[in-house]
Amino acid sequence: MSLFDSLIKHGLPLIPKLVVGKVASRYVAGETLDDAVAVIRKLNGEGAMATVDLLGEEVTERAKAEAAVREYVRIFDTIEELGLDCNVSIKPTLLGLRIDEGFCLENMATIAERASHHGNFVRIDMEDHSCTDATLRAYRTLQDRFGNVGTVLQAYMRRTLSDIGELLPMGPNIRLCKGIYREPRTIAWKDFDTIRANYVAALDKLLSQGAYVGIATHDEHLVWAGMMTVDRLGLDRDQYEFQMLLGVDPELRRIILDHGHRLRVYVPFGKDWYPYSTRRLRENPTVAKHVLRAMLGVGGRP
């Protein structure tokens, strides 16, 4: 990372919330479920699937976690009512993992049960390394109970290939991404090429052993590697999917769809859009440059 990129990355708290909000409109559907529905309808119209995420994390109040559960129940009811091609992603720390693991599991079970009632699916997002073991425990428990649950593995974590080996007997449904949290070198690969190589190795290990994989990446090299892997293994298009974030490289999204692959877009919404947006900007200093230009009145769009 260049010095300029580093300065932008660490200077984000100085950027006015209004400016961040203007840029965030690319990456966040809005504050309400109606906002998310409008975006999902558009994506479905373009041939893409969606997964919707209620923004929020690191909750320390039971009432807020319980409110999130009620909102997720409403989301599944809305998806069913409107016939949207969409599932749901949940974050353990929004649902009370920092309060009590058992409480969090109960909340996730309520959501998974509602998903099952509608014949839908819920994915448990992966957060930083302090959540990994609890997240995988919850995944095993809920998948065994409901059969409609998936989780996420991060290619930059040194443990990922080992985790795959332990999960494979379940016939898992895994979203595979690079990983965005700042983790110590002792537990996470730091070299760009090494992370890419570990991603490809993890993808091959999963797909060759029958796991369903959400190939989640905006890295064109990894998109290519994913296409080559499914072609080499002779997989049908219903045995995997590509996944991308809302607002990131829609041209690549169109290319993937035009090549006949299924693709799902991650659609976040909610009042907690600011911390989500600043994290997106920290991981992508190029976008942050455009925020700085807007703040200084230079113009230009990311």
Order of alpha helices (4+ residues) and beta strands (2+ residues): alpha-alpha-alpha-beta-alpha-beta-alpha-beta-alpha-beta-alpha-beta-alpha-beta-alpha-beta-alpha-beta-alpha-alpha
